[in-house]
Every structure is written in C-alpha cells, then in structure tokens.
C-alpha cells in the first residue's frame, strides 16, 4: 500500500521554512504499514495543485496534502479540491461552532467573516476535527484513491494525523506489517563497516533490506522488513539483529529511539557517581551545551572553561606559555594540559578538552585547517587523539564533538 505526500506553499520552495511536515507524516505512515512512494512540494497555485493531485492519484492509494488551509485569501487549496472533485463548499456546523468557541476563549475581537469561511468544506468530505486550530482536516475518497487535506501548521497537522488520519487508515485499509530496527555505530566509516559485515549482509533473507545512514562520526544501520505474516517478520528481524550485534557489538552504542550518546554518558556518570568537566577551544562550548541540555546534568557535569583565545588558555586554564610557544596552541601537549588542568580545577573524575583549527583562517597556529586535538582525562590517565576533520568549519566542530563523546564514553566504560 502506497501513499504520496504533497506539501503546498511558496515558502517551502524559496527556502523560507524547512518542510518538517513530510518527514513526520512519512514516519507515522510507516508505523502502520503504509509505504511513501513520493514526496512533492508545490506552489500555492491552482493549476499546479490540480496537476499534482491528478498525477498522484495514478500512483498511490492515499494522497496526503498539507498547507493552504489558513484564513487568508491567498490560500487556494480548499477551492482547488472542490474543482478537482467537481464539488461545492458547504458550511460544517461543528467546525463553525469550534471556531466560534476558540474566538470566545482566546480573542477579544469578534470573529471575522474570513475566519468563518474556514468552516466551509467540500460537501463530499469527511471533516477531520482540528482541536488545535481553526482549519479542519478533510478526507475525500474518489475512484479508489483517498485524499486527505490538513493544515500546514505543524502542531495542528500532527494532531489531525495522529488522532484522526492514522486511526481511519487502520480501520479502512488492509496493510502489510512493516518493521525497522536501527543500530547506531560510532568510530568507523561507512566503507569499513560495510567490509566488516559484508558476508552477513550478502546472506540476508529476501524480506529484509539493509540501509547505511551515515552522519558526522556515526553510521546507522537500519534493517527493514515487510511481510503479510507478522510473526515471520519479527522472527527474521530478531534473528538477523542477533547476528549483526555479534559482529559489531564493540562499536554499537544504542538503537534508534534510544538516548543520544551524551545522555547515555550522563546516565553512566550518575550510576558510577562520577563527574565531568570540559575545557573547550574551537568547539566554543558546544560540548557543554549538549550536556546541559539534559535534565539532571548538574549531578555529573561541574562546568566548562571556554578558553577560545590563547590568552585564556594561559591566564584562566593555566596552560604553560612555554609549551604553547614550543609546540603551538594546536598541539597534543596543549590539549593534554587543558584536560588535566580543568579536571583538577573543577575537581572532577573526567574531563574533555579540545583545541584545533576550524578555519577558515589559521588563527594563532600554523596547523592546517581541520587539524584538531581532543584530550580526555580520567581517574587513571590523560590521553589525546589527533584528527583531520576536513575544511568546512561547521562539520569540523560537529564531527569533533561527536568524537569527543565517543572517546569519553569508551573511557567511562573502562572505569
């Protein structure tokens, strides 16, 4: 069973906003065995919408549309749907009552005629109540294809999708079972990982597909299976998952849906009653920001010194000026002192330190752009790794933050 998602709005096409609606809808459909065949973003233009609806109806069982259902005059979706279905607009009393109640509750202004118009829906439509806003969703079936129209406002769309659309899909369509299992690996590139599991991958059952999903410092391995037989599907996924884990258990830190690595680190430190500090240079406090974004971080995270300038490394963090002059501010010797000193200053069990050249210019060091050093101090040792992280500033920082968490995670497990 297939679906197509059509997102409407000029703001999507000019990059003014990012289309998060399609991603959410796709995930929700996948949970109930509906495969997304295509995602299309189009202008808020009648001819374009009509063309997209016509083409989608040839390909899929369900067409889901978001956008173009607001109170302004330039929203044409509802009128275009009427033209496509050769239908007329009628006033839905339940929708109108809801709009009037919202105005009484939240506005000191009388309801306008434009807002009343939002209660107008195609006569053939099943109205999908929108408890989060004024524009209702609509469900129309024509020649075997279901068309669902929802507002483009994300929290309104999500409410209608989860409370109205998904239950209706479940009740009206027979769907195959779909199951995914995703393992998150760290510290190994996609090609090396593929080589490591090549033999296992070549022997996967036909109902299971494997996808590599690389990101900065991480590779997700997603097993996907689709079958009419739920028990067969579960057994196959579980069996192949066990085989995969036996091959790469040393580089798996979790499954998709599990906590992020920095959260896992926090839980480990809390369990072990141990603490952490950071001394950041080119990462600019991003490591500490990610740590403190999690509730309860004060139990294990004691603080950070963002010694961005060389002077701050010397005057605040206590790094030797002689070592900097001799070895360069971007060096193993400096990052080792940074890690050891911040650990001592804040009286913690572990510490992370970073120094490097994220570009675009070299700054206080002659090290090539992309050269970074990450230092880890633990109760038993202080060590550092040197990395070359490319030439794009944002990627250099993000990759290095991920690598710092990876190194710390391994070190915590060893204690």
C-alpha positions in Angstrom: 0.0 0.0 0.0 1.4 3.3 -1.1 0.9 7.0 -0.2 2.1 10.3 -1.7 2.7 13.4 0.4 2.1 16.8 -1.2 3.2 19.9 0.7 1.9 23.2 -0.6 3.4 26.6 -0.1 5.7 29.1 -1.9 7.6 29.5 1.4 8.8 25.9 1.1 10.1 26.4 -2.4 12.1 29.5 -1.6 13.7 28.0 1.4 11.9 30.3 3.9 10.9 27.3 6.0 12.0 23.7 6.1 9.4 21.1 5.3 9.2 19.1 8.5 5.6 18.0 7.9 6.5 15.5 5.2 9.1 13.8 7.4 6.6 13.5 10.3 3.8 12.1 8.0 6.2 9.6 6.5 7.2 8.2 9.9 3.6 7.9 11.0 2.5 6.1 7.8 5.5 3.8 8.1 4.4 2.7 11.6 1.1 1.4 10.2 2.5 -0.4 7.1 1.9 2.4 4.5 4.9 3.0 2.2 5.6 6.5 1.0 6.0 6.4 -2.8 6.8 10.1 -3.4 7.0 13.4 -1.6 6.2 16.5 -3.6 6.4 20.2 -2.7 4.5 22.6 -4.9 3.4 26.2 -5.3 0.2 27.6 -3.8 -1.2 27.7 -7.3 -4.4 26.1 -8.6 -3.1 24.6 -11.8 -0.1 23.2 -10.0 -2.2 21.7 -7.3 -4.6 20.1 -9.8 -1.8 18.6 -11.8 -0.1 17.2 -8.7 -3.4 15.6 -7.5 -4.1 14.1 -10.9 -0.6 12.6 -11.2 -0.6 11.3 -7.6 -3.9 9.5 -8.0 -2.4 7.4 -10.7 0.4 6.1 -8.4 -0.9 5.6 -4.9 -3.8 4.6 -2.6 -3.6 7.7 -0.3 -2.7 11.3 -1.1 -1.9 13.4 1.9 -1.8 17.2 1.5 -0.6 19.8 3.9 -0.8 23.6 3.6 -3.1 26.2 2.1 -5.9 25.9 4.6 -5.5 29.1 6.6 -7.8 32.1 7.0 -6.1 34.3 4.3 -7.4 35.0 0.8 -4.3 33.5 -0.9 -5.0 30.0 0.4 -6.5 28.2 -2.6 -6.3 24.6 -1.6 -9.9 24.1 -0.5 -11.3 25.7 -3.6 -9.0 23.7 -5.8 -10.1 20.5 -4.1 -13.7 21.4 -4.9 -12.8 21.9 -8.6 -10.8 18.6 -8.7 -13.7 16.6 -7.1 -16.4 18.6 -9.1 -17.9 19.5 -5.7 -19.1 22.6 -3.9 -18.3 24.1 -0.5 -20.8 23.8 2.4 -20.7 25.1 5.9 -19.8 22.4 8.5 -21.7 23.4 11.7 -19.4 21.5 14.0 -16.4 23.2 12.6 -18.0 26.6 12.8 -19.0 26.1 16.4 -15.4 25.1 17.2 -14.1 28.3 15.6 -16.6 30.4 17.5 -15.6 28.8 20.8 -11.9 29.4 20.1 -12.6 33.1 19.4 -14.6 33.4 22.6 -11.9 31.8 24.6 -8.7 33.3 23.2 -9.6 36.5 21.4 -11.1 39.8 22.5 -12.1 40.6 18.9 -15.3 39.4 17.2 -15.0 36.5 14.7 -14.4 37.8 11.2 -16.1 36.5 8.0 -12.7 35.3 6.8 -12.4 33.0 9.9 -16.0 31.8 9.4 -15.0 30.7 5.9 -12.7 28.1 7.4 -15.8 26.1 8.3 -16.6 25.8 4.6 -15.6 22.3 3.3 -16.3 20.2 0.2 -19.8 18.6 0.5 -18.3 15.1 -0.1 -15.6 15.4 2.6 -15.5 13.7 5.9 -14.5 16.5 8.2 -11.5 15.8 10.5 -11.8 17.8 13.7 -8.9 20.1 14.4 -8.8 20.6 18.2 -5.6 22.6 17.9 -6.7 25.2 15.4 -9.5 26.7 13.3 -8.9 24.9 9.9 -10.4 21.4 9.9 -8.8 18.5 8.0 -10.7 16.7 5.2 -10.9 13.1 4.0 -12.4 12.5 0.5 -12.5 9.3 -1.5 -12.6 9.3 -5.3 -12.3 6.4 -7.7 -10.4 4.2 -5.2 -8.0 6.9 -4.0 -8.3 8.7 -0.7 -7.3 12.3 -0.5 -6.5 13.8 2.9 -6.0 17.6 3.4 -4.5 19.0 6.6 -3.3 22.4 7.7 0.3 23.2 7.2 0.9 24.4 10.8 2.9 21.6 12.2 1.3 21.1 15.6 -2.2 21.2 14.0 -1.2 18.7 11.3 0.4 16.4 13.9 -2.8 16.3 15.9 -5.0 15.5 13.0 -2.6 13.0 11.6 -2.3 11.1 14.8 -5.8 11.3 16.2 -7.9 11.2 13.0 -6.0 10.1 9.9 -4.0 7.2 11.2 -7.0 5.5 13.0 -9.1 5.9 9.9 -6.3 4.3 7.7 -6.1 1.4 10.1 -9.8 0.8 10.0 -10.3 1.2 6.3 -7.2 -0.4 4.7 -5.6 -3.8 4.9 -1.9 -3.2 5.3 1.3 -5.3 5.4 3.4 -5.4 8.5 6.5 -3.2 8.4 9.3 -3.3 11.0 12.5 -1.4 11.3 15.4 -1.9 13.7 18.3 0.6 13.6 21.6 0.2 15.3 23.8 3.3 15.9 27.5 2.7 15.5 30.4 5.1 16.1 34.1 5.4 15.4 34.1 3.6 12.0 33.4 4.8 8.4 30.7 3.5 6.2 33.0 1.6 3.8 35.0 0.0 6.7 31.7 -1.0 8.3 30.4 -2.5 5.0 33.5 -4.5 4.6 33.2 -5.8 8.2 29.6 -7.1 7.8 29.8 -8.0 4.0 29.4 -11.7 4.4 26.4 -11.3 6.8 24.8 -8.8 4.5 25.1 -11.0 1.5 23.1 -13.7 3.2 20.1 -11.6 4.4 16.7 -13.1 3.8 14.8 -11.5 0.9 12.2 -9.9 3.1 14.9 -7.8 4.9 16.7 -4.8 3.4 19.7 -3.1 4.9 20.4 0.6 4.7 23.5 2.6 5.7 22.7 6.0 7.1 26.0 7.9 7.7 26.2 11.2 9.6 29.0 13.0 11.3 31.0 10.4 13.2 28.2 7.9 13.2 26.7 5.3 10.9 23.2 4.0 11.4 22.4 0.5 10.2 18.7 0.1 9.5 17.1 -3.3 9.0 13.7 -3.1 7.3 11.3 -5.9 6.7 7.8 -6.0 5.2 5.5 -9.1 5.3 1.9 -10.1 5.5 3.0 -12.5 8.2 3.7 -10.6 11.4 5.4 -13.5 13.3 7.6 -14.3 10.3 8.7 -10.7 10.1 9.5 -10.4 13.8 11.4 -13.7 13.9 13.5 -12.7 10.8 14.4 -9.2 12.2 15.3 -10.6 15.6 17.5 -13.4 14.2 19.4 -11.1 11.9 19.8 -8.5 14.6 21.4 -11.0 16.8 23.9 -12.0 14.1 24.7 -8.3 13.4 25.3 -7.5 17.0 27.7 -10.4 17.4 29.8 -8.9 14.6 29.9 -5.2 15.7 29.0 -5.1 19.4 32.2 -3.2 20.1 31.0 -0.2 18.0 27.3 -0.1 18.8 26.2 2.3 21.5 22.5 2.0 21.0 19.4 1.7 18.8 17.5 4.5 17.1 15.0 5.7 19.6 17.5 5.2 22.4 19.0 8.2 24.2 21.7 10.2 22.5 25.3 9.4 23.4 25.6 12.5 25.6 22.5 11.3 27.6 23.9 7.8 27.9 27.2 9.3 29.2 25.2 11.3 31.8 23.4 8.2 33.0 26.7 6.3 33.2 28.3 9.0 35.2 25.3 9.3 37.5 25.3 5.5 38.1 29.0 5.5 38.9 28.7 8.7 41.0 31.4 10.3 38.9 31.7 13.8 37.5 32.8 15.6 34.3 34.3 19.0 33.3 35.2 20.4 29.9 37.8 22.8 28.5 36.8 23.9 25.0 38.6 26.0 22.4 37.4 25.7 18.8 34.2 23.9 19.8 33.2 27.1 21.6 31.1 25.5 24.4 29.1 23.2 22.2 30.1 20.1 24.2 28.9 21.7 27.5 25.8 23.0 25.7 24.8 19.5 24.6 25.5 18.1 28.1 23.5 20.7 29.9 20.5 20.4 27.5 19.6 17.3 29.5 17.7 17.4 32.8 19.8 16.3 35.8 23.1 17.3 34.2 24.1 19.1 37.4 24.5 15.7 39.1 27.6 14.9 37.0 28.6 18.0 35.0 30.5 20.5 37.0 31.3 23.2 34.5 33.3 24.3 31.5 36.0 26.7 30.6 35.7 28.0 27.1 39.3 29.2 26.5 38.9 30.3 23.0 41.8 32.7 22.8 45.4 31.7 23.5 45.5 34.2 26.4 42.5 32.5 28.1 44.3 29.1 27.9 47.3 30.7 29.7 45.6 33.0 32.1 42.4 31.1 33.0 43.2 27.5 32.3 46.8 27.6 33.3 48.3 26.1 30.2 52.1 26.7 30.0 53.0 29.6 27.8 56.3 27.9 27.1 54.6 24.8 25.8 52.4 26.9 23.6 55.4 28.7 22.1 57.3 25.5 21.6 54.5 23.2 20.5 51.8 25.6 19.1 48.4 26.2 20.6 47.0 23.5 18.4 49.0 20.5 19.7 48.8 17.4 21.7 50.9 18.9 24.5 48.4 21.8 24.9 45.2 19.7 24.9 46.7 17.3 27.5 47.3 20.2 29.8 43.9 21.6 29.1 42.2 18.3 30.1 44.4 17.7 33.1 44.1 21.3 34.4 40.3 21.6 34.1 39.9 18.3 35.8 42.0 19.5 38.7 40.4 22.9 38.9 36.8 21.7 39.0 37.7 18.5 41.0 36.1 16.0 38.6 36.7 12.4 37.7 36.8 13.0 33.9 37.4 15.9 31.6 37.2 16.6 27.9 39.4 19.2 26.2 39.5 20.4 22.6 41.9 22.6 20.6 42.1 22.9 16.9 41.8 25.0 13.8 38.3 25.1 12.4 39.1 27.7 9.8 38.6 29.4 7.6 41.9 31.0 8.6 44.7 29.5 10.6 44.5 31.9 13.6 47.1 31.6 16.4 48.5 28.3 15.0 50.1 27.3 11.7 48.2 24.0 11.9 46.2 23.2 8.7 42.5 23.9 8.8 40.7 20.8 10.1 43.5 19.8 12.4 42.1 19.1 15.9 43.2 17.5 19.1 40.8 16.0 21.6 42.1 15.3 25.1 40.5 13.0 27.7 41.4 13.0 31.4 40.2 10.1 33.5 41.0 8.9 37.1 43.9 6.8 35.7 45.3 8.6 32.7 45.3 11.6 30.4 45.5 11.0 26.6 44.8 12.8 23.3 44.0 12.0 19.7 44.9 14.0 16.6 42.3 14.2 13.8 42.0 15.8 10.4 38.3 16.8 10.1 38.2 18.4 6.6 37.8 22.0 5.7 34.2 23.0 6.5 34.0 24.8 9.8 30.6 23.6 11.0 31.4 20.0 10.1 34.8 20.2 11.8 33.1 21.3 15.0 30.3 18.8 14.8 32.5 15.8 14.0 34.9 16.7 16.8 32.1 17.0 19.3 30.8 13.6 18.4 34.3 12.1 18.5 34.9 13.6 22.0 31.7 11.9 23.3 32.8 8.7 21.7 36.2 8.8 23.4 34.7 9.7 26.7 32.1 7.0 26.5 34.7 4.3 26.0 36.8 5.7 28.8 33.9 5.8 31.3 33.1 2.1 30.4 36.7 1.2 31.3 36.3 2.5 34.9 
